Amino acid sequence: MIATIDTNVLVSGLFAKVKGADTTPPQMVVNMLVNSLLTPCYNDAIIAEYAGVLHRPKFPFSDDLVDFLVQGICKAGMAVSPLISKRTFTDEEDRKFYDVAKTIGSVLVTGNTKHFPKEPWILTPREFVDRFQGDGR
């Protein structure tokens, strides 16, 4: 399965990991990434956002953990040269995730579905995990 993962999912998943949780939907998405159960789609702007956000001092993530995750996404993932959509976004920073997912035909996993157009391929982490696990919710 291929997926474009919004940064907020990685932040939430890593927070859960730091706190010792392993069953939150964002943590499950991070586990899928780490265990090569999905192929992440990205472009240079997405990778730059991942690294920039996850390395912020306000987050309790070690540099080694962040570098491991970001490098793993680059190594196991699919680099995409997206077509730029003509959609209007409240926050233009969200466009890169939408355009990569739409160009490659992947799902987009985000904790902020309200920031994106209503599309059946834009999923919350819970919806993504449920679909991946095949229970159809």
Rosetta silent file (secondary structure, phi, psi, omega in degrees, C-alpha in Angstrom):
SEQUENCE: MIATIDTNVLVSGLFAKVKGADTTPPQMVVNMLVNSLLTPCYNDAIIAEYAGVLHRPKFPFSDDLVDFLVQGICKAGMAVSPLISKRTFTDEEDRKFYDVAKTIGSVLVTGNTKHFPKEPWILTPREFVDRFQGDGR
SCORE:     score description
SCORE:     0.000 S_00000001
   1 L     0.000  136.954  175.790    0.000    0.000    0.000 S_00000001
   2 E  -105.835  147.387 -178.082    1.257    3.468   -0.818 S_00000001
   3 E  -153.090  145.192  170.572    0.404    6.512    1.289 S_00000001
   4 E  -102.309  125.149 -172.451    1.304   10.158    1.616 S_00000001
   5 E  -109.367  122.246  176.217    1.626   10.968    5.312 S_00000001
   6 L   -68.664  148.134 -178.080    0.978   14.455    6.696 S_00000001
   7 H   -57.506  -35.478 -177.686    3.548   15.685    9.210 S_00000001
   8 H   -62.293  -27.197  177.263    0.957   15.898   11.995 S_00000001
   9 H   -70.278  -41.452  177.723    0.557   12.116   11.851 S_00000001
  10 H   -65.094  -43.026  178.534    4.290   11.625   12.387 S_00000001
  11 H   -59.466  -50.241 -179.368    4.322   14.115   15.273 S_00000001
  12 H   -62.856  -41.177  179.969    1.369   12.398   16.972 S_00000001
  13 H   -65.657  -41.056  178.315    2.807    8.949   16.331 S_00000001
  14 H   -70.298  -36.495  174.585    6.210    9.858   17.753 S_00000001
  15 H   -58.487  -44.980  179.149    4.602   11.495   20.792 S_00000001
  16 H   -61.043  -40.722  179.462    2.748    8.247   21.443 S_00000001
  17 H   -62.826  -46.549 -179.980    6.017    6.327   21.073 S_00000001
  18 H   -60.915  -34.744 -179.381    7.828    8.615   23.533 S_00000001
  19 L   -85.892    0.274  176.040    4.966    8.137   26.010 S_00000001
  20 L    87.600    6.512  177.911    5.101    4.362   25.605 S_00000001
  21 L   -82.042  151.620  176.180    1.831    3.930   23.708 S_00000001
  22 L  -139.367   10.094 -176.848    1.675    1.559   20.785 S_00000001
  23 L  -123.606    7.768  175.141   -1.972    1.389   19.855 S_00000001
  24 L   -75.203  148.450  179.340   -2.918    4.930   18.852 S_00000001
  25 H   -54.889  -45.196  177.813   -3.724    5.218   15.139 S_00000001
  26 H   -62.097  -38.420  177.471   -0.860    7.664   14.453 S_00000001
  27 H   -64.057  -37.160  178.281    1.567    5.363   16.302 S_00000001
  28 H   -65.485  -37.037  176.525    0.296    2.449   14.247 S_00000001
  29 H   -64.783  -44.253  177.531    0.971    4.433   11.044 S_00000001
  30 H   -61.354  -42.587  177.756    4.528    5.167   12.247 S_00000001
  31 H   -60.427  -40.480  177.725    4.964    1.465   13.062 S_00000001
  32 H   -61.440  -40.789  177.598    3.802    0.588    9.531 S_00000001
  33 H   -62.135  -51.316 -176.459    6.411    2.980    8.138 S_00000001
  34 H   -62.990  -34.768 -178.332    9.208    1.611   10.317 S_00000001
  35 L   -93.014   13.125  176.786    8.256   -1.999    9.546 S_00000001
  36 L    56.345   37.075  177.837    8.028   -1.365    5.781 S_00000001
  37 L   -91.835   -6.434  173.748    4.337   -2.252    5.659 S_00000001
  38 L  -146.417  156.333  178.556    3.574    0.763    3.514 S_00000001
  39 E  -103.852  113.275  179.704    5.413    2.791    0.938 S_00000001
  40 E   -78.619  141.293  176.664    5.451    6.485    1.787 S_00000001
  41 E  -104.725  141.349 -175.578    5.186    8.989   -1.052 S_00000001
  42 E  -157.225  169.017  166.225    7.017   12.286   -0.770 S_00000001
  43 L  -133.805 -179.924 -177.062    8.768   15.126   -2.533 S_00000001
  44 H   -60.281  -37.680 -179.165   11.627   17.354   -1.386 S_00000001
  45 H   -65.623  -37.368  178.162    9.251   19.857    0.249 S_00000001
  46 H   -67.324  -45.589  179.393    7.606   17.121    2.336 S_00000001
  47 H   -61.156  -42.186  178.397   10.975   15.742    3.482 S_00000001
  48 H   -62.007  -40.155  178.468   12.121   19.257    4.411 S_00000001
  49 H   -67.257  -44.912  177.553    8.947   19.783    6.442 S_00000001
  50 H   -52.935  -53.804 -176.461    9.324   16.430    8.208 S_00000001
  51 H   -63.736  -45.673 -178.373   12.907   17.201    9.213 S_00000001
  52 H   -62.444  -45.510 -177.955   12.234   20.823   10.134 S_00000001
  53 H   -71.915  -48.327 -175.079    9.167   20.127   12.248 S_00000001
  54 H   -68.149  -22.863  177.630   10.352   16.933   13.957 S_00000001
  55 L   -87.850    0.259 -179.564   13.695   18.535   14.914 S_00000001
  56 L   -59.702  138.035 -178.536   12.012   21.494   16.655 S_00000001
  57 L   -59.372  -25.903 -178.843   13.332   21.914   20.201 S_00000001
  58 L   -69.440  -15.362  179.727    9.798   21.915   21.630 S_00000001
  59 L   -96.450  143.469 -176.743    9.417   18.240   20.714 S_00000001
  60 L   -87.095   31.696 -176.890   10.994   15.519   22.872 S_00000001
  61 L   -95.104  132.515  178.328   12.273   13.520   19.899 S_00000001
  62 L   -69.999  152.005  176.579   15.938   12.631   19.719 S_00000001
  63 H   -58.917  -38.507 -179.851   17.858   13.655   16.633 S_00000001
  64 H   -62.329  -42.514  179.674   18.689    9.976   16.074 S_00000001
  65 H   -64.041  -47.046 -179.478   15.002    8.994   16.102 S_00000001
  66 H   -62.585  -46.657 -179.233   14.013   11.792   13.715 S_00000001
  67 H   -62.817  -40.177  177.509   16.923   11.096   11.372 S_00000001
  68 H   -59.102  -47.080 -178.197   16.149    7.364   11.402 S_00000001
  69 H   -66.175  -49.402 -176.799   12.515    8.019   10.472 S_00000001
  70 H   -65.892  -43.095  178.165   13.177   10.647    7.797 S_00000001
  71 H   -65.196  -36.715  177.414   16.035    8.682    6.224 S_00000001
  72 H   -64.203  -39.157  177.551   13.894    5.546    6.284 S_00000001
  73 H   -63.506  -43.430  179.016   11.095    7.367    4.455 S_00000001
  74 H   -64.331  -40.980 -176.304   13.573    8.543    1.812 S_00000001
  75 H   -72.469  -45.046 -174.370   15.108    5.097    1.426 S_00000001
  76 H   -93.720  -11.874 -173.534   11.905    3.025    1.372 S_00000001
  77 L   -88.684 -174.194 -177.318    9.577    5.618   -0.073 S_00000001
  78 E  -119.464  112.926  176.627    8.610    6.831   -3.491 S_00000001
  79 E   -73.921  135.596 -175.428    9.815   10.261   -4.612 S_00000001
  80 L  -127.544  136.783  170.453    7.136   12.050   -6.618 S_00000001
  81 L   -99.710   95.368 -171.028    7.275   15.083   -8.907 S_00000001
  82 L   -74.815  151.028  166.655    3.738   16.291   -8.312 S_00000001
  83 L   -78.435  137.820 -177.338    1.435   18.085  -10.664 S_00000001
  84 L   -86.088  121.421 -178.313    0.403   21.331   -8.994 S_00000001
  85 L   -76.527  164.085  177.204   -3.347   21.430   -8.378 S_00000001
  86 L  -100.871   10.460  177.971   -5.530   24.460   -8.814 S_00000001
  87 L   -63.499  152.499  173.760   -7.310   23.825   -5.523 S_00000001
  88 L   -98.320  132.439  178.786   -7.524   26.601   -2.968 S_00000001
  89 L  -120.161  138.823  175.161   -6.078   25.787    0.451 S_00000001
  90 L   -60.640  -42.570  177.103   -6.558   27.729    3.665 S_00000001
  91 L  -118.150  108.728 -177.180   -2.956   26.853    4.462 S_00000001
  92 H   -60.163  -19.224  177.828   -0.843   26.580    1.313 S_00000001
  93 H   -64.728  -21.315  179.262    1.604   24.372    3.241 S_00000001
  94 H   -77.283  -21.196 -175.449   -0.970   21.569    2.943 S_00000001
  95 H   -56.198  -40.870 -175.024   -0.877   21.651   -0.864 S_00000001
  96 H   -58.923  -37.994  179.502    2.337   19.628   -1.135 S_00000001
  97 H   -69.954  -44.836  179.019    0.740   16.609    0.562 S_00000001
  98 H   -60.401  -49.319 -175.750   -2.432   16.845   -1.516 S_00000001
  99 H   -65.269  -40.319  177.082   -0.562   17.253   -4.798 S_00000001
 100 H   -62.258  -49.674 -178.444    1.818   14.341   -4.144 S_00000001
 101 H   -61.262  -45.390 -178.247   -1.045   12.025   -3.166 S_00000001
 102 H   -65.490  -41.751 -178.775   -3.236   13.073   -6.090 S_00000001
 103 H   -62.656  -44.262 -174.298   -0.404   12.783   -8.627 S_00000001
 104 H   -89.194  -16.015 -179.112    0.651    9.294   -7.567 S_00000001
 105 L    81.926   27.724  178.219   -2.841    8.023   -6.686 S_00000001
 106 L   -94.818  168.742  168.524   -2.068    7.279   -3.057 S_00000001
 107 E   -76.902  157.199  173.400   -4.166    7.864    0.001 S_00000001
 108 E  -115.065  121.055 -178.907   -3.354   10.941    2.070 S_00000001
 109 E  -104.530  119.995 -177.475   -3.273   10.296    5.809 S_00000001
 110 L  -145.407  146.954  172.785   -3.804   13.399    7.934 S_00000001
 111 L   -84.352   -3.616 -177.330   -5.063   14.335   11.352 S_00000001
 112 L  -122.244   60.464 -177.816   -6.457   17.528    9.810 S_00000001
 113 H   -60.095  -25.859 -179.778   -8.955   16.353    7.209 S_00000001
 114 H   -67.866  -16.779  177.895  -10.807   19.673    7.514 S_00000001
 115 H   -81.457   -7.049 -174.586   -7.769   21.372    5.912 S_00000001
 116 L  -120.881  159.378  174.299   -8.239   19.362    2.718 S_00000001
 117 L   -59.975  154.412  178.027  -10.974   18.963    0.111 S_00000001
 118 L   -77.505  106.204 -179.027  -13.469   16.228    0.839 S_00000001
 119 L  -135.309  143.913 -178.239  -12.089   13.300   -1.146 S_00000001
 120 L   -66.650  -16.183 -178.756  -12.510    9.565   -0.461 S_00000001
 121 L   -95.748    4.116  175.042   -8.729    9.064   -0.585 S_00000001
 122 E  -102.900  114.687 -169.751   -8.047   11.562    2.232 S_00000001
 123 E  -123.805  149.094  168.646   -8.158    9.588    5.465 S_00000001
 124 L   -74.815  163.815  175.225   -7.646   10.094    9.167 S_00000001
 125 H   -56.227  -39.351  178.943   -5.075    7.807   10.789 S_00000001
 126 H   -62.352  -47.448  179.332   -7.950    5.727   12.240 S_00000001
 127 H   -61.194  -40.471  179.654   -9.607    5.351    8.832 S_00000001
 128 H   -64.451  -47.433 -179.816   -6.276    4.407    7.275 S_00000001
 129 H   -61.763  -43.411  178.670   -5.472    1.799    9.929 S_00000001
 130 H   -61.084  -42.927  179.515   -8.963    0.327    9.649 S_00000001
 131 H   -66.888  -42.662 -179.736   -8.664    0.111    5.858 S_00000001
 132 H   -63.035  -39.139 -178.840   -5.152   -1.335    6.059 S_00000001
 133 H   -81.357   -6.835  171.418   -6.285   -3.954    8.553 S_00000001
 134 L    81.523   18.988  179.568   -9.211   -4.768    6.293 S_00000001
 135 L   -93.062   -0.197  167.732  -12.161   -4.261    8.609 S_00000001
 136 L    72.830    7.758  179.131  -13.743   -1.795    6.178 S_00000001
 137 L   -72.567    0.000    0.000  -14.836    0.903    8.562 S_00000001
